[in-house]
Amino acid sequence: MAINPPVDATKTPEWAALQKHYDELQAEGVSLKKWFAEDSERVEKLSFEAGDLHFDLSKNLIKPETLQLFANLAKAVKLEERTKAMYTGVHINNTEDRAVLHTALRRPAEDEGKYIVDGQDTVKDVREVLGRIYAFADKVRSGEWTGVTGKKIETVVNIGIGGSDLGPVMVYEALKPYADAGISARYISNIDPNDLAEKTKGLDPETTLFIVVSKTFTTLETLTNAREARTWLLEELKAAGAIDGSDEKNAEAIKKHFVAVSTNLEKVAEFGIDPNNAFGFWNWVGGRYSVDAAVGTSLAVVFGPARFEEFLHGFHEIDEYFANTPFEKNVVVLLGMLNVWYRNFFKVASHAVLPYDQYLHRFPAYLQQLTMESNGKSVRWDGTPVTSETGEIFWGEPGTNGQHAFYQLIHQGTQLIPADFIAFVNTPNPTKDGDQDVHELFLGNYFAQTKALAFGKTADEVRAEGTPEEIVPARVFTGNRPTTSIFGVALTPFALGELIALYEHITFVEGTVWGLDSYDQWGVELGKQLAKQITPAISKDDEALAAQDASTQSLIKFYRAHREF
């Protein structure tokens, strides 16, 4: 099926209507304090429920009538048509001629036979791989699978990079309270030798299992680290007297201590991993959308198949909500359009994600890849230049740490930074400081920050506190700093699946408005290619060095002059 060219959103009457609305708000004067005072139902009109998540959009720079304008623009760019195309396996990733079917990864087993794409029963295939992963996870968790000396596995070490690392490490950190089998995880991603050195430090090779995650089993960083890990394992086992270093014992050790997430069974076997212990996924799963596929094998081991299923159910809940809720009431669509509103009309460059939950400390980093690799583009899916600003710089840290670091810029800086505040009603670690519930103390900050950003503090209010006149200006807060509050009941596997799917679809909505193929990532390729050309020049190849530009030559010469090994 041919992909229709993107609608130029900026040429539609719906875009013009949104521009007119923006101009009117600017002329009137954007004032959240005034808007709240004038409309007693503002919060109710701008609050939503999706799954078990609650959303409060009332502190954004919109009026309730803005939502209809958002919905109209979403219809104008044919969001419904493109969503259906994605869900049914049309090759909307047209630069790679691939379907985009991460939603199939979390469909229930009863959907087998309903989603045949390119001759493949996607749900049946997904469920078959999940079944194999779950069986493997159960063996490791129960102790049926052991290392070469018969000891139970206590640590799984995931070796991957990009989507093969950011998702699993984020989820592992987020769901640590659910680790119930005495198994912990570590994650190696960077080709910098320091990463592997630190992640293997203190490990017992007899109780360590490595999971090498590379779809093609050719990723430079991952395979380099995998070979180094293999060397570490064999040397440590031999030093401990666990193996004698013979080829036969080495091969046995590799088979007991290495598994793969890959579809290249030939290269998996060449490495020494039993191809029966390789779990694959498909070209319709992009790396940054793959944590709920075999890429999450380490998570199934640590948390167990039942928890992994709950995780998938959370994704599916939002998938269904997004696909079946009218745009005017669809908070996923509205959040995507809200980001477009800020990026294209307010001309903001960045977007903060501020989780008030320490377990989500890697969530902003995960979203950086999801959003910036997806929509960091200046060409539309038909090869034509974009017609508006695209992409946002996503960043953030957990509260309350961020409050003591960068919130100053959000509160009183010269640039507008929309922010998502995420928190949960319940904590797995309730505690008290005297009579004070510490979680409530923590949530007090979650509530207070969005209030301060929205309503600020006037000069008169500062003066009324007895502040000396000369420092009054420094203590004024303008307010009208937009935030979205996302509130969950508890950070469960289900809720985390909901959150990830939420941002996946927000990213898709934005990409559709901007006319982008949000599922390719050609921008990462050039640097990789150049690195292969430059590496020989670093230590010995003077001919390769001479072929470099003057700056690169100078930097390499500095390296040669100062290296100590």
C-alpha positions as CSV (number, residue, x, y, z in Angstrom):
1,M,0.0,0.0,0.0
2,A,1.4,3.4,-1.0
3,I,1.9,6.0,1.7
4,N,0.1,9.2,1.1
5,P,2.2,12.3,1.3
6,P,1.9,14.2,4.5
7,V,-0.6,17.0,4.9
8,D,1.2,20.3,5.3
9,A,-0.4,21.2,8.6
10,T,0.7,24.9,8.3
11,K,-1.4,25.3,5.1
12,T,-4.7,24.0,6.6
13,P,-7.5,26.2,7.9
14,E,-7.3,24.4,11.2
15,W,-3.7,25.6,11.7
16,A,-4.8,29.2,10.8
17,A,-7.6,28.9,13.3
18,L,-5.1,27.8,16.0
19,Q,-2.8,30.7,15.0
20,K,-5.8,33.1,15.4
21,H,-6.6,31.6,18.8
22,Y,-3.0,32.0,19.9
23,D,-2.9,35.7,18.7
24,E,-6.1,36.4,20.6
25,L,-4.7,34.9,23.8
26,Q,-1.6,37.0,23.5
27,A,-3.7,40.1,22.9
28,E,-5.9,39.3,25.9
29,G,-2.9,38.5,28.0
30,V,-2.1,35.0,29.1
31,S,-3.0,34.7,32.8
32,L,-3.6,31.4,34.5
33,K,-4.5,33.2,37.6
34,K,-7.2,35.1,35.7
35,W,-8.4,32.1,33.8
36,F,-8.8,30.1,37.0
37,A,-10.7,32.9,38.7
38,E,-13.1,33.3,35.7
39,D,-14.0,29.6,35.2
40,S,-14.8,27.6,38.3
41,E,-15.0,24.5,36.2
42,R,-11.6,24.9,34.4
43,V,-10.0,22.0,36.3
44,E,-12.9,19.7,35.6
45,K,-12.9,20.6,31.9
46,L,-9.2,20.1,31.6
47,S,-8.8,16.8,33.6
48,F,-8.8,13.3,32.1
49,E,-8.5,9.7,33.0
50,A,-6.8,7.0,30.9
51,G,-6.3,3.6,32.4
52,D,-5.6,4.2,36.0
53,L,-3.7,7.5,35.4
54,H,-5.2,10.9,36.1
55,F,-4.2,13.9,34.0
56,D,-4.6,17.6,35.0
57,L,-4.0,19.9,32.0
58,S,-5.5,23.0,33.7
59,K,-2.1,24.7,34.4
60,N,-1.3,24.8,30.7
61,L,-1.5,27.9,28.5
62,I,-4.8,26.9,27.0
63,K,-8.5,27.5,27.5
64,P,-11.1,24.7,27.4
65,E,-12.0,25.7,23.8
66,T,-8.4,25.2,22.7
67,L,-9.0,21.4,22.9
68,Q,-11.5,21.5,20.0
69,L,-9.0,23.4,17.9
70,F,-6.4,20.7,18.8
71,A,-8.8,18.0,17.8
72,N,-9.6,19.8,14.5
73,L,-6.0,20.0,13.5
74,A,-5.4,16.3,14.4
75,K,-8.3,15.5,12.0
76,A,-6.9,17.8,9.3
77,V,-3.5,15.9,9.3
78,K,-5.4,12.6,9.1
79,L,-4.2,11.3,12.4
80,E,-7.0,8.7,12.6
81,E,-6.0,7.4,9.1
82,R,-2.4,7.1,10.0
83,T,-3.1,5.5,13.4
84,K,-5.1,2.8,11.7
85,A,-2.4,2.3,9.1
86,M,0.2,1.9,11.9
87,Y,-2.0,-0.5,13.9
88,T,-2.7,-2.7,10.9
89,G,0.8,-3.0,9.6
90,V,1.0,-0.6,6.7
91,H,4.6,0.2,6.0
92,I,4.4,3.7,7.4
93,N,8.2,3.6,8.1
94,N,8.6,4.2,4.4
95,T,12.3,5.1,4.3
96,E,13.1,1.5,5.5
97,D,9.9,0.0,3.9
98,R,8.8,-1.4,7.2
99,A,5.6,-1.8,9.2
100,V,5.5,-0.2,12.6
101,L,3.9,-2.7,15.0
102,H,5.2,-2.2,18.5
103,T,1.5,-2.3,19.5
104,A,1.4,-6.0,18.4
105,L,4.0,-6.8,21.1
106,R,1.4,-6.3,23.8
107,R,-1.8,-7.7,22.1
108,P,-3.4,-10.5,24.1
109,A,-3.2,-14.1,22.9
110,E,-6.9,-14.0,21.8
111,D,-5.8,-11.6,19.0
112,E,-4.0,-14.4,17.2
113,G,-5.1,-14.6,13.6
114,K,-6.5,-11.0,13.6
115,Y,-3.3,-9.1,12.5
116,I,-1.7,-10.8,9.5
117,V,1.0,-8.5,8.2
118,D,3.1,-9.4,5.2
119,G,1.9,-13.0,5.6
120,Q,2.9,-13.1,9.2
121,D,0.5,-13.7,12.1
122,T,2.1,-11.1,14.2
123,V,0.4,-11.8,17.5
124,K,1.0,-15.6,17.2
125,D,4.7,-15.0,16.6
126,V,5.0,-12.5,19.4
127,R,3.3,-15.0,21.8
128,E,5.5,-17.8,20.7
129,V,8.7,-15.8,21.5
130,L,7.2,-14.6,24.8
131,G,6.5,-18.2,25.7
132,R,10.1,-19.2,25.1
133,I,11.3,-16.2,27.1
134,Y,9.0,-17.0,30.0
135,A,10.1,-20.6,30.0
136,F,13.7,-19.5,30.1
137,A,13.0,-17.0,32.8
138,D,11.3,-19.6,35.0
139,K,14.3,-21.9,34.7
140,V,16.7,-19.2,35.7
141,R,14.5,-17.9,38.6
142,S,13.9,-21.4,40.0
143,G,17.5,-22.5,39.8
144,E,16.9,-25.2,37.2
145,W,19.2,-23.2,34.9
146,T,22.6,-23.0,36.5
147,G,26.1,-21.8,35.6
148,V,28.8,-24.1,34.5
149,T,29.6,-25.2,38.1
150,G,26.0,-25.8,39.0
151,K,25.4,-22.6,41.0
152,K,22.1,-20.6,40.7
153,I,22.3,-17.4,38.7
154,E,22.3,-14.4,40.9
155,T,23.1,-11.6,38.4
156,V,22.0,-11.0,34.8
157,V,24.2,-8.6,32.8
158,N,22.5,-7.1,29.8
159,I,24.8,-6.0,27.0
160,G,23.2,-3.7,24.5
161,I,23.1,0.0,23.5
162,G,20.4,2.5,22.5
163,G,17.0,0.9,22.6
164,S,18.6,-2.4,23.7
165,D,19.8,-0.7,26.9
166,L,17.8,2.5,27.7
167,G,14.5,0.7,28.0
168,P,15.6,-2.3,30.1
169,V,17.7,-0.3,32.5
170,M,14.9,2.2,33.0
171,V,12.3,-0.5,33.7
172,Y,14.7,-2.4,35.9
173,E,15.3,0.7,38.0
174,A,11.6,1.6,38.0
175,L,10.3,-1.8,39.2
176,K,13.0,-2.8,41.6
177,P,10.5,-3.4,44.5
178,Y,9.1,-6.2,42.3
179,A,12.4,-8.2,42.0
180,D,11.5,-11.3,44.0
181,A,13.8,-14.1,42.9
182,G,17.1,-13.0,44.4
183,I,18.4,-12.0,41.0
184,S,19.7,-8.5,40.3
185,A,20.6,-6.9,36.9
186,R,23.4,-4.8,35.6
187,Y,23.5,-3.1,32.2
188,I,26.6,-2.5,30.0
189,S,26.2,-0.2,27.0
190,N,29.1,2.2,26.4
191,I,32.0,1.0,24.4
192,D,34.2,2.9,26.8
193,P,36.1,0.2,28.6
194,N,35.3,1.8,31.9
195,D,31.7,0.7,31.6
196,L,32.4,-3.0,31.4
197,A,35.1,-2.7,34.0
198,E,32.8,-1.2,36.6
199,K,29.8,-3.4,35.8
200,T,31.8,-6.6,36.1
201,K,33.5,-5.4,39.3
202,G,32.7,-7.7,42.2
203,L,30.7,-10.2,40.2
204,D,31.0,-13.9,40.8
205,P,31.5,-15.4,37.3
206,E,29.9,-18.7,38.5
207,T,26.6,-17.0,39.2
208,T,26.5,-14.4,36.3
209,L,24.5,-14.7,33.1
210,F,25.1,-12.4,30.2
211,I,22.3,-11.4,27.8
212,V,23.7,-10.0,24.5
213,V,21.1,-7.8,22.8
214,S,21.7,-7.0,19.1
215,K,19.1,-7.8,16.5
216,T,21.7,-8.3,13.8
217,F,24.5,-9.4,16.2
218,T,26.7,-6.9,14.4
219,T,26.4,-3.7,16.5
220,L,29.9,-2.5,17.1
221,E,29.6,-1.4,20.7
222,T,27.6,-4.4,21.8
223,L,29.7,-7.1,20.1
224,T,32.9,-5.5,21.4
225,N,31.6,-5.5,24.9
226,A,30.3,-9.1,24.5
227,R,33.7,-10.3,23.4
228,E,35.3,-8.5,26.3
229,A,32.7,-10.0,28.7
230,R,33.4,-13.5,27.3
231,T,37.1,-13.0,27.9
232,W,36.4,-11.8,31.4
233,L,34.2,-14.8,32.2
234,L,36.6,-17.4,30.9
235,E,39.6,-15.9,32.6
236,E,37.7,-15.5,35.9
237,L,36.4,-19.0,35.8
238,K,39.8,-20.4,35.0
239,A,41.4,-18.4,37.8
240,A,38.8,-19.7,40.3
241,G,39.5,-23.3,39.2
242,A,36.0,-23.7,37.9
243,I,37.2,-24.6,34.4
244,D,40.6,-25.8,33.0
245,G,40.7,-23.5,30.1
246,S,40.3,-26.2,27.5
247,D,38.3,-25.4,24.3
248,E,35.7,-27.9,25.4
249,K,35.2,-26.4,28.9
250,N,35.3,-22.9,27.5
251,A,32.6,-23.7,25.1
252,E,30.5,-25.3,27.8
253,A,30.9,-22.2,30.0
254,I,29.9,-19.8,27.2
255,K,26.7,-21.9,26.6
256,K,25.8,-21.7,30.3
257,H,26.6,-18.1,30.9
258,F,25.6,-16.4,27.6
259,V,22.2,-16.1,25.8
260,A,21.3,-13.7,23.0
261,V,18.4,-11.5,21.9
262,S,19.0,-11.6,18.1
263,T,17.7,-12.9,14.8
264,N,21.1,-13.7,13.4
265,L,21.4,-17.3,14.6
266,E,24.5,-17.9,12.5
267,K,26.5,-15.2,14.2
268,V,25.0,-16.1,17.6
269,A,26.4,-19.7,17.1
270,E,29.8,-18.3,15.9
271,F,30.0,-16.4,19.2
272,G,29.5,-19.7,21.1
273,I,25.9,-19.1,22.2
274,D,23.5,-22.0,21.7
275,P,21.0,-20.7,19.0
276,N,18.2,-22.4,21.0
277,N,19.0,-19.7,23.6
278,A,18.5,-16.8,21.2
279,F,15.2,-14.8,21.3
280,G,14.3,-12.8,18.3
281,F,12.2,-9.9,17.3
282,W,11.1,-8.4,14.0
283,N,12.0,-5.6,11.7
284,W,8.7,-3.9,12.5
285,V,9.9,-3.3,16.0
286,G,12.2,-0.2,16.2
287,G,14.9,-0.4,18.9
288,R,13.4,2.4,21.0
289,Y,10.1,0.7,20.9
290,S,11.4,-2.8,21.9
291,V,11.5,-3.0,25.7
292,D,8.3,-5.0,25.7
293,A,9.8,-7.4,23.1
294,A,12.7,-9.9,23.6
295,V,14.8,-6.9,24.5
296,G,13.1,-7.1,27.9
297,T,14.4,-10.6,28.6
298,S,16.5,-9.4,31.5
299,L,13.3,-8.0,33.0
300,A,11.3,-11.2,32.6
301,V,14.1,-13.0,34.5
302,V,14.3,-10.5,37.3
303,F,10.6,-9.8,37.8
304,G,9.1,-13.0,36.4
305,P,6.7,-13.7,33.6
306,A,3.5,-12.7,35.5
307,R,4.9,-9.2,36.2
308,F,6.0,-8.9,32.6
309,E,2.5,-9.7,31.4
310,E,1.1,-7.0,33.7
311,F,3.6,-4.6,32.1
312,L,2.3,-5.6,28.6
313,H,-1.3,-5.1,29.8
314,G,-0.5,-1.5,30.8
315,F,0.8,-0.8,27.3
316,H,-2.2,-2.4,25.7
317,E,-4.6,-0.4,27.9
318,I,-3.2,2.9,26.5
319,D,-3.0,1.5,22.9
320,E,-6.7,0.8,23.0
321,Y,-7.6,4.1,24.7
322,F,-5.5,6.0,22.1
323,A,-7.1,4.2,19.1
324,N,-10.7,4.4,20.3
325,T,-11.2,7.7,22.2
326,P,-12.6,10.7,20.3
327,F,-9.8,13.3,19.8
328,E,-11.6,16.0,21.8
329,K,-11.5,13.7,24.9
330,N,-8.3,11.8,24.1
331,V,-5.7,12.9,26.5
332,V,-2.9,11.2,24.5
333,V,-3.9,13.1,21.4
334,L,-4.3,16.3,23.4
335,L,-0.9,16.0,25.0
336,G,0.7,15.5,21.6
337,M,-1.1,18.5,20.2
338,L,-0.2,20.5,23.3
339,N,3.5,19.9,22.6
340,V,2.9,21.1,19.0
341,W,1.2,24.2,20.4
342,Y,4.2,25.0,22.5
343,R,6.8,24.1,19.9
344,N,5.2,25.8,16.9
345,F,3.2,28.7,18.4
346,F,5.1,29.6,21.5
347,K,8.4,28.6,19.9
348,V,9.7,26.6,22.9
349,A,12.8,24.4,22.3
350,S,12.7,22.1,25.3
351,H,10.4,20.0,27.4
352,A,11.1,18.9,31.0
353,V,9.9,15.6,32.4
354,L,10.0,15.6,36.2
355,P,9.1,12.4,37.9
356,Y,8.4,12.7,41.6
357,D,9.4,9.1,42.2
358,Q,13.1,8.1,42.6
359,Y,12.4,4.8,40.9
360,L,11.8,6.7,37.7
361,H,15.2,8.4,37.7
362,R,16.1,6.9,34.3
363,F,12.7,7.8,32.7
364,P,13.8,11.2,31.2
365,A,16.8,9.6,29.6
366,Y,14.6,6.9,28.1
367,L,12.3,9.5,26.7
368,Q,15.2,11.4,25.2
369,Q,15.8,8.6,22.8
370,L,12.1,7.9,22.2
371,T,11.2,11.5,21.4
372,M,14.4,13.0,20.0
373,E,15.5,10.0,17.8
374,S,11.9,9.8,16.5
375,N,11.2,13.5,15.8
376,G,14.6,15.1,15.5
377,K,14.2,15.5,11.8
378,S,14.1,18.3,9.2
379,V,12.7,16.2,6.3
380,R,9.2,14.9,6.0
381,W,8.3,11.3,5.1
382,D,8.0,12.1,1.4
383,G,11.5,13.6,1.3
384,T,10.4,17.3,1.3
385,P,11.6,19.8,3.9
386,V,9.5,20.3,7.0
387,T,7.3,23.4,7.1
388,S,7.6,24.2,10.8
389,E,9.8,23.6,13.8
390,T,10.0,20.0,14.8
391,G,11.2,18.0,17.8
392,E,11.8,19.1,21.4
393,I,14.8,18.7,23.6
394,F,13.5,16.3,26.3
395,W,15.3,16.4,29.6
396,G,14.7,16.1,33.3
397,E,15.6,14.6,36.7
398,P,13.5,13.4,39.6
399,G,12.0,15.8,42.1
400,T,13.0,16.9,44.6
401,N,16.6,16.8,43.4
402,G,15.8,18.9,40.4
403,Q,14.3,21.6,42.6
404,H,17.8,22.2,44.0
405,A,19.4,22.2,40.6
406,F,17.7,23.5,37.5
407,Y,14.2,24.6,38.6
408,Q,15.5,28.1,38.9
409,L,15.6,28.4,35.1
410,I,12.1,27.0,34.8
411,H,10.7,29.4,37.4
412,Q,12.5,32.7,36.6
413,G,14.5,32.1,33.4
414,T,13.8,33.9,30.1
415,Q,12.7,30.9,28.2
416,L,9.4,29.0,28.5
417,I,9.8,25.4,29.4
418,P,6.7,23.2,29.6
419,A,7.0,20.5,32.1
420,D,5.3,17.1,32.9
421,F,5.1,16.4,36.6
422,I,4.6,12.6,37.3
423,A,3.8,11.2,40.7
424,F,2.0,8.3,42.5
425,V,-0.4,8.3,45.4
426,N,1.3,5.2,47.1
427,T,4.9,4.3,47.7
428,P,6.3,0.8,48.3
429,N,8.5,2.3,51.1
430,P,6.2,4.2,53.5
431,T,8.0,5.9,56.3
432,K,7.6,8.6,58.9
433,D,9.9,11.3,60.3
434,G,8.3,11.6,63.7
435,D,4.7,12.3,63.0
436,Q,5.3,13.4,59.4
437,D,4.5,11.0,56.6
438,V,7.6,11.4,54.4
439,H,5.8,10.5,51.2
440,E,3.2,13.2,51.9
441,L,6.1,15.6,52.5
442,F,7.5,14.6,49.2
443,L,4.1,15.0,47.4
444,G,3.8,18.4,49.0
445,N,6.6,19.5,46.7
446,Y,4.9,17.8,43.7
447,F,1.8,19.9,44.3
448,A,3.6,23.1,45.3
449,Q,5.9,23.3,42.3
450,T,3.1,23.3,39.7
451,K,1.2,25.8,41.8
452,A,4.2,28.1,42.0
453,L,4.9,27.8,38.3
454,A,1.3,28.5,37.3
455,F,0.5,31.4,39.6
456,G,3.8,32.9,40.6
457,K,4.2,35.8,43.1
458,T,3.7,39.5,42.5
459,A,5.9,42.3,43.6
460,D,3.2,43.4,46.0
461,E,3.0,40.0,47.6
462,V,6.8,40.0,48.0
463,R,6.7,43.5,49.6
464,A,4.0,42.4,52.0
465,E,6.4,39.9,53.4
466,G,8.7,42.7,54.4
467,T,11.3,42.2,51.7
468,P,13.6,45.2,51.2
469,E,12.6,47.1,48.1
470,E,16.0,46.7,46.3
471,I,15.6,42.9,46.2
472,V,11.9,42.7,45.5
473,P,12.4,42.3,41.7
474,A,14.7,39.2,42.3
475,R,11.9,37.6,44.3
476,V,9.1,38.1,41.9
477,F,7.7,35.0,40.0
478,T,5.9,35.8,36.8
479,G,3.9,32.6,36.8
480,N,2.2,31.3,33.6
481,R,4.9,28.6,33.4
482,P,2.9,25.7,31.9
483,T,2.8,22.2,33.5
484,T,0.9,19.0,33.1
485,S,0.3,16.8,36.2
486,I,0.2,13.1,35.7
487,F,-0.9,11.2,38.8
488,G,-1.0,7.5,39.2
489,V,-2.2,5.2,42.0
490,A,1.1,3.3,42.3
491,L,4.2,2.6,40.2
492,T,3.3,-0.9,39.2
493,P,4.4,-2.9,36.1
494,F,0.9,-2.0,34.7
495,A,1.3,1.7,35.3
496,L,4.8,1.8,33.9
497,G,3.5,0.1,30.7
498,E,0.8,2.8,30.5
499,L,3.4,5.6,30.9
500,I,5.7,4.3,28.2
501,A,2.8,3.8,25.7
502,L,1.5,7.2,26.6
503,Y,4.8,8.9,25.4
504,E,5.1,6.5,22.4
505,H,1.8,7.7,21.1
506,I,2.4,11.4,22.0
507,T,5.5,11.2,19.9
508,F,3.5,9.6,17.1
509,V,0.9,12.4,17.2
510,E,3.6,15.1,17.0
511,G,5.3,13.3,14.1
512,T,2.0,13.1,12.2
513,V,1.4,16.8,12.5
514,W,4.9,17.6,11.4
515,G,4.8,15.0,8.5
516,L,7.7,13.0,9.9
517,D,8.6,9.3,9.6
518,S,9.0,8.9,13.4
519,Y,10.4,5.4,13.1
520,D,13.7,5.7,11.2
521,Q,16.9,7.2,12.5
522,W,19.3,7.9,9.7
523,G,20.8,10.7,11.8
524,V,22.8,8.2,13.8
525,E,24.5,6.6,10.8
526,L,27.0,9.1,9.5
527,G,29.1,9.3,12.7
528,K,29.3,5.5,12.9
529,Q,30.6,5.4,9.3
530,L,33.2,8.0,9.9
531,A,34.3,6.3,13.1
532,K,35.2,3.2,11.1
533,Q,37.3,5.3,8.7
534,I,39.0,7.3,11.5
535,T,39.8,4.6,14.0
536,P,42.8,3.2,11.9
537,A,44.3,6.7,11.9
538,I,44.4,7.0,15.7
539,S,47.3,4.7,16.5
540,K,49.3,3.8,13.4
541,D,47.9,4.5,9.9
542,D,49.5,7.7,8.7
543,E,47.8,7.5,5.3
544,A,44.4,7.4,7.0
545,L,45.5,10.3,9.2
546,A,46.5,12.3,6.2
547,A,43.0,11.8,4.7
548,Q,41.3,13.6,7.7
549,D,40.4,17.2,8.0
550,A,42.9,19.6,9.8
551,S,40.9,19.6,13.1
552,T,40.7,15.8,13.3
553,Q,44.4,15.4,12.4
554,S,45.3,17.9,15.2
555,L,43.2,16.0,17.8
556,I,44.7,12.6,16.8
557,K,48.2,14.0,17.0
558,F,47.5,15.2,20.5
559,Y,46.3,11.7,21.4
560,R,49.5,10.2,19.9
561,A,51.7,12.6,21.8
562,H,50.1,11.9,25.2
563,R,49.0,8.3,25.2
564,E,50.6,6.2,28.0
565,F,49.9,2.6,26.9
